[in-house]
Amino acid sequence: MKNQTTKTLRVEEGKVFAERLNGLAASVGCLALIGAYLTTGQIIPGFV
C-alpha cells in the first residue's frame, strides 16, 4: 500500500470575508422584511 496524502484547498481570506459580509447583509434584509410585515402587514409597504 502506498502512503496516501490528501490535499486540502485553502480559501482566500478575502473570499471568506466577502461571504460573511454577504450573509450579514442577507440577515439584515430578512429582519427588515419581517419588521416591515409585522408593522404594516405588507411585505413591500406602499406597493399594492
C-alpha positions in Angstrom: 0.0 0.0 0.0 1.1 3.5 -0.8 1.2 6.3 1.8 -1.7 8.4 0.6 -1.8 12.1 1.4 -4.8 14.3 0.9 -4.5 17.8 -0.4 -6.7 20.5 1.3 -7.6 23.6 -0.6 -7.0 26.9 1.2 -9.7 29.5 0.8 -8.5 33.1 0.3 -9.2 35.3 3.3 -10.8 38.0 1.1 -13.4 35.5 -0.1 -14.2 34.4 3.4 -14.7 38.0 4.4 -16.9 38.7 1.4 -19.1 35.6 2.1 -19.5 36.6 5.7 -20.4 40.2 4.7 -23.0 38.8 2.2 -24.5 36.6 4.9 -24.8 39.5 7.3 -26.5 41.6 4.6 -28.9 38.8 3.9 -29.7 38.5 7.6 -30.3 42.2 7.9 -32.6 42.1 4.8 -34.6 39.3 6.3 -35.0 41.1 9.6 -36.1 44.2 7.7 -38.7 42.1 5.8 -40.1 40.6 9.0 -40.2 44.1 10.7 -42.0 45.6 7.7 -44.5 42.8 7.7 -45.2 43.0 11.4 -45.6 46.8 11.4 -47.6 47.3 8.2 -49.0 43.8 7.3 -47.5 44.2 3.8 -44.3 42.6 2.5 -43.5 45.7 0.5 -45.1 48.7 2.2 -46.8 51.1 -0.3 -46.8 48.6 -3.1 -50.3 47.2 -3.8 
